[in-house]
Amino acid sequence: MPSSTLTRFRALPAKSTLARPLSRGIPIAIVFLVWEAISGRVVPAEILPPVTAVFAAFIELGASGEVYGHMIHTTLRGLVGVLFAMLIGIPLGLLMARNERVYRNVDPLVSLTYPVPKSAMIPLVMVWLGTGHLSRIVLAIIGSLLPMLINAYNGAASVGKELLWSSQSMGVDGHEATLKIVLPSALPNIMTGIRIGIIFSFVIVISSEMIIAQTGLGVLVSQAGQFGEYARVFGTILWITVLVAGLDRIFLAISGRILWWSEEEVGSI
Amino acid sequence: MSGMGSAVENVTSDLSRHQLTEYVAFLKPFLAVLILWELVAQLGVIPNHFLPHIYEVAEAAVIYTSTGEIPRAAWTTLKRALAALAIAIAVGVPLGLLMGRFRLVGWFFDPLISIGFPVPKVTLIPVFLLWFGFGSVPKILLAASDAVFPIIISTYAGTKGVDKELIWSARSMGFSRLQTLRRVIMPSALPEIFNGIQVGLPLSFIIVVVAEMITGGGGLGEILVRAARFFETPKEFVAIIAVALLGLTFDRLLRIVRRRILHWN
């Protein structure tokens, strides 16, 4: 299964000292200082706006309220797509692990389409479904479906035979075993799949918004670029990063709660 | 799949027979999808310019391949994506190794990478256009800037995970720091490095195609947007299939290279 490359990754190793945030802040501060120093001196400010201007644009976008409508649209598109992808991908992944016939018919499609860049579908989906919410939601589903499906499958397929045998001997079998034994054991993998899916979903939604859109954070970036307002471009990118990284943090917190009983952690890309 | 034949004299015919049935089983779902597609197209519920017949797509594939339009565009996209991946490897692997071996380097880059990684790199397209103009350079560099992150992270993790005793014994045997890095640490971290490259490869294709869609300048991404704009749906499908084949072929090639290099693993 191609997913092993995805699930094997762990976040950067973490130290747990109080000095850590400070120590980690220093390199970032150094980069910002160098950026600020060279902007307008070594590199023209039109080419690289100073950090202070970027943060000013970031705050201005928030204070004027301009960014929120776009952010809500992008967030809704991405998350609704993730929700549908979960509803399709997770049951199908579990079913593939539990049912040989389903596996034989779905696995070829999955293993051949998995390495294919899904963003190639953006123009076609917009021809089919227009440039509003619907096409983006479908794109978000296309972008996030396979990591969820593959991780759910991997989690369910790696459930120990002994566990299934002993539950069988206690009279838990079939769909009941899928729900009560396989689903909980696969949950850490399933959560990893959702986490990767969320990121993939937002990447494809924002890409499609940059190509053509009336609303959304992607179009906010490309408009600012067309008007040559580069501080605004960076400011919007900062908002996008806050959104994507923020959703990822929230999801990690939620899955930590759900998986409190598990020894496994949620993986990342 | 290997080692299926039991009787020695029958091994070859058994194997090929077995492989044949396996191929058929593998292709069946695709056949089902194609039949479903054609059925829907025949019913006429969906207008033809949204969903063409399969033979129309096949015809378009022949036409645009023989005119050279699709192969030329595919070649352009391919060159850009591979150049991006090469840059990402050339930067990411040494940086990850240094981060894992020298605490100061790790201290400096670790936080920068953890803020840089979640930035969706496609949003930087306007900035890269400003810095590097149109053409191939901004696309290659943007794709490299995306693909480099998983490569750095996995090389870093792989380098840190190398057995300390292995390093000590190499050092005590008189290996220099550089020799230890090249002959002991690199090989042990190689499986992890490959994981990073396997994640980076599709990323570089994705970014190149999206950048071509947004900024033009040739390549399959530009054809995808143009064909969609003029409702040339058969051509659109041909371009999608071309992107899919590129992504798939290089994923498989990378797996083969991996197996060759890591045969001892």
Boltz contact constraints between the chains, C-beta under 6 A:
constraints:
  - contact:
      token1: [A, 5]
      token2: [B, 195]
      max_distance: 6.0
  - contact:
      token1: [A, 5]
      token2: [B, 198]
      max_distance: 6.0
  - contact:
      token1: [A, 5]
      token2: [B, 199]
      max_distance: 6.0
  - contact:
      token1: [A, 8]
      token2: [B, 195]
      max_distance: 6.0
  - contact:
      token1: [A, 12]
      token2: [B, 110]
      max_distance: 6.0
  - contact:
      token1: [A, 12]
      token2: [B, 114]
      max_distance: 6.0
  - contact:
      token1: [A, 24]
      token2: [B, 111]
      max_distance: 6.0
  - contact:
      token1: [A, 27]
      token2: [B, 108]
      max_distance: 6.0
  - contact:
      token1: [A, 27]
      token2: [B, 111]
      max_distance: 6.0
  - contact:
      token1: [A, 27]
      token2: [B, 112]
      max_distance: 6.0
  - contact:
      token1: [A, 28]
      token2: [B, 111]
      max_distance: 6.0
  - contact:
      token1: [A, 105]
      token2: [B, 29]
      max_distance: 6.0
  - contact:
      token1: [A, 108]
      token2: [B, 26]
      max_distance: 6.0
  - contact:
      token1: [A, 108]
      token2: [B, 29]
      max_distance: 6.0
  - contact:
      token1: [A, 109]
      token2: [B, 29]
      max_distance: 6.0
  - contact:
      token1: [A, 115]
      token2: [B, 202]
      max_distance: 6.0
  - contact:
      token1: [A, 115]
      token2: [B, 247]
      max_distance: 6.0
  - contact:
      token1: [A, 115]
      token2: [B, 248]
      max_distance: 6.0
  - contact:
      token1: [A, 115]
      token2: [B, 251]
      max_distance: 6.0
  - contact:
      token1: [A, 116]
      token2: [B, 244]
      max_distance: 6.0
  - contact:
      token1: [A, 116]
      token2: [B, 247]
      max_distance: 6.0
  - contact:
      token1: [A, 117]
      token2: [B, 205]
      max_distance: 6.0
  - contact:
      token1: [A, 117]
      token2: [B, 206]
      max_distance: 6.0
  - contact:
      token1: [A, 117]
      token2: [B, 209]
      max_distance: 6.0
  - contact:
      token1: [A, 117]
      token2: [B, 243]
      max_distance: 6.0
  - contact:
      token1: [A, 117]
      token2: [B, 247]
      max_distance: 6.0
  - contact:
      token1: [A, 119]
      token2: [B, 206]
      max_distance: 6.0
  - contact:
      token1: [A, 119]
      token2: [B, 209]
      max_distance: 6.0
  - contact:
      token1: [A, 119]
      token2: [B, 210]
      max_distance: 6.0
  - contact:
      token1: [A, 120]
      token2: [B, 209]
      max_distance: 6.0
  - contact:
      token1: [A, 120]
      token2: [B, 240]
      max_distance: 6.0
  - contact:
      token1: [A, 120]
      token2: [B, 243]
      max_distance: 6.0
  - contact:
      token1: [A, 123]
      token2: [B, 224]
      max_distance: 6.0
  - contact:
      token1: [A, 123]
      token2: [B, 225]
      max_distance: 6.0
  - contact:
      token1: [A, 123]
      token2: [B, 228]
      max_distance: 6.0
  - contact:
      token1: [A, 124]
      token2: [B, 236]
      max_distance: 6.0
  - contact:
      token1: [A, 127]
      token2: [B, 228]
      max_distance: 6.0
  - contact:
      token1: [A, 128]
      token2: [B, 50]
      max_distance: 6.0
  - contact:
      token1: [A, 203]
      token2: [B, 120]
      max_distance: 6.0
  - contact:
      token1: [A, 206]
      token2: [B, 120]
      max_distance: 6.0
  - contact:
      token1: [A, 207]
      token2: [B, 122]
      max_distance: 6.0
  - contact:
      token1: [A, 207]
      token2: [B, 210]
      max_distance: 6.0
  - contact:
      token1: [A, 210]
      token2: [B, 214]
      max_distance: 6.0
  - contact:
      token1: [A, 211]
      token2: [B, 213]
      max_distance: 6.0
  - contact:
      token1: [A, 211]
      token2: [B, 214]
      max_distance: 6.0
  - contact:
      token1: [A, 221]
      token2: [B, 123]
      max_distance: 6.0
  - contact:
      token1: [A, 225]
      token2: [B, 126]
      max_distance: 6.0
  - contact:
      token1: [A, 233]
      token2: [B, 126]
      max_distance: 6.0
  - contact:
      token1: [A, 237]
      token2: [B, 123]
      max_distance: 6.0
  - contact:
      token1: [A, 240]
      token2: [B, 123]
      max_distance: 6.0
  - contact:
      token1: [A, 241]
      token2: [B, 118]
      max_distance: 6.0
  - contact:
      token1: [A, 241]
      token2: [B, 119]
      max_distance: 6.0
  - contact:
      token1: [A, 244]
      token2: [B, 118]
      max_distance: 6.0
  - contact:
      token1: [A, 245]
      token2: [B, 118]
      max_distance: 6.0
